[in-house]
Amino acid sequence: MKIRSFLRNNKFFTIITIIFVVWLVFLTILSIIGQRTVVFFDVLGWEDVSSEFSSKLPLLRYFVEPFYVLAYVLEYEFTWMFLFLIFYPILRGIYLYLKKKGFFSSERYTLITYPISDILYFIFKVLTLAILIVGIYILIGFIIQGYFFVSRYFMVPVQIAVHSGMILIFIKISFTVLKLLHPKLTLNLSKKFLNKKIKRKPKRQTIKRETVFFIGMGVLLLSTNVVLLSTPFPPHKIIPTVPLEDNEFLFDFHVHTTFSDGWLTVEERINWYIQQGIMGAAFSDHDNIRGAKMAQRYVEEQGLDFVVFMAEEWTDNAANPDFHMNYYGLAEEIVPPMSDNPITKVMNGSETIEYVKSKGGYIIVNHYNYDPNPNGGYGLPFSLDQLKDWGVDGFEISNGGSYGSKYKQIRDYCLTNNLTCIGGSDIHTCEDLNTFVKLKLDDPTNLTIVNIFETLKENTHKVIAINLYPKVVDFPGDLNDFGFYIFEAFINYILNIGLYQTLSWIIWSFMVYTLLFLIYRKIKNTDIRFLKDKIM
C-alpha cells in the first residue's frame, strides 16, 4: 500500500501525520535559528559571569535528551496530576460520546481495544498493589516512629515498588506483543471480556471499567514520573573558561539522596557531581547524616578525587512557614520536635543552633524568606535578626538556581551583618546542577570544614546560580499551582536548545512516528478473521 493512498483512506492517521509534519517543521526551524544560552550569575558579587564558565552536554545525553526533558519538566512535586484529574474525564467523556454516536464502531477497532484493556487492567492491579504495600509500610512506620520514620525511610521502598511494578508491566506488554506476532500463540481474551459482558449488568460493568482505566492511567503516569526522576541521565559539564588554579574549588553545599527525599542514590549522586566538574559537596539529607557517611565511605573505597562534607538539613515542617537549616561538620543527628524519637537528639531551632556552635560546627539557614515579621524585622517564622542573635553563621543567597528579590535582600542583610553568604543546588532529582560555589583557599591541602567555612566567612568567594533555560514564557502562579508549570518549563526549554538537542528530538520523533505507522498499517492489513482468532 502506498503511503499517499494509505493516508487518503485513513483520516485518523492523516491527522497524526499533519501534527507530526508541523512539529517537524518547527524543530527544523529551531535547528537553524536555535542557540543554547546558559547564564552563569554570581549572586554574591551580583554580576553576570557567563564569560567565565560554559555548559557542555556529553555525547550520550543527546541519545536520551527527550527522556531527560520529561524528567526535568515533570519534576518531583507531582502537581501536574491536577491536569490529569481535570482533562482525563473530559477527554474520556468525549471519546465515549463519539463512540456512542458510532465513530469507533468497527469490528477491527473493537478487537484491538481488548488487549489494550487487558494491559490497563494489569497495570491497575500491579501498580495499585505496589502503592498499597508501600503505603501500609509507611503507615506502620509512621504509627511506630512518627514523621521521623517517614522522612528517613520512605524513598527506597517507593522506588523498589514502582520499578518492580514497571518491570512486570514491561514483561506483560512484551508477552502480549509476542503472542500477537507468533503464528501459533493466541491471547484468548474472550474469557476475560465476552463472558463478563454476558454475566454482568452493563451499567455496573461500565462503572468498573472506567474506574479501573482512570486509576490505572493515573498510577501509570505517576510511576513513569518516578522512573524518570530516579534515572541518572548524563548531566552537563561545567567548564571554567580559564582553568582553575590549584587552590580554586567548585563546591555544592546542599543536596539530597535516597536517604531522605532525593531520587538518586549516594553513589549515583557522587558520580553525577564528578561528571559535572564539581570537586566536593555537602550531603545534607533531611534529619539524618546517613547519606553523608555513606558518601564518605564510597569516596574512600573507590579512591575518588572528591570531597564529602558532613552535613544534615534540620527540617521543621511544623513551622509556618517551613524552617530548614543545614549544619556542617557535626557527625550527630539532630531533629526538630515534630520528628521526636528515642534514637537521635531532639531540639528546636534555637537549641540546635546553640548546640551545633558549641560543638564547633557551622549552621546556615536554607532558602529563607524576607517577609515582614509581625514582631519586627523581616523573615518568618523567625526574623533574620533573631536568627543572627541565636548564632547562625549565614544564609543561602541562592537555592536551586534561584536568586530573585528575596535572595538579593537576604544577601544585602548578610553583607551588612558580616554573615556568610552561601549557595546550594538543593537538588533532589537527576536534573543538571543549577548552583555552586567557587572558592579560593589559602591552603588548598586543608579541605576541612573549618578551613572551608572560615574562608567562606570572608565572602570573597562566588555563589554561582546557573540559568539553564532563561524564561521566555512565565505563567501566573495560580496556573502553575494546577500543574501548568510543565508547559511553561517545556516551552522555555524548547526555545533555548542547541542544534544537537534539536536533532535528538527530530530523530526520536521520526522513530515514534514510524513505529505508529507500522503498527497502524499492520493492523489495517491484517485479515479480520485472523485478528479475531489471535485476540479472542
Secondary structure, 3 states (H helix, E strand, C coil): CCHHHHHHCCHHHHHHHHHHHHHHHHHHHHHHHCCCCCEEEECCCCEECHHHEEEECCHHHHHCHHHHHHHHHHCCCCCCHHHHHHHHHHHHHHHHHHHHCCCCCCHHHHHHHHHHHHHHHHHHHHHHHHHHHHHHHHHHHHHHHCHHHHHHHCHHHHHHHHHHHHHHHHHHHHHHHHHHHCCCCCCCCHHHHHHHHHHCCHHHHHHHHHHHHHHHHHHHHHHHHHHHHCCCCCCCEEEECCCCCCCEEEEEEEECCCCCCCCCCHHHHHHHHHHCCCCEEEECCECCCHHHHHHHHHHHHHCCCCEEEEEEEEEECCCCCCEEEEEECCCCCEECHHHCCCCCEECCHHHHHHHHHHCCCEEEECCCCCCECCCCCECCCCCHHHHHHHCCCEEEEEECCECCHHHHHHHHHHHHCCCEEEEECCECCCCCCCEEEEEECCCCCCCCHHHHHHHHCCCCCEEEEEECCCCCCCCCHHHHHHHHHHHHHHHHHHCCCCHHHHHHHHHHHHHHHHHHHHHHHHHHHCCHHHHHHHHC
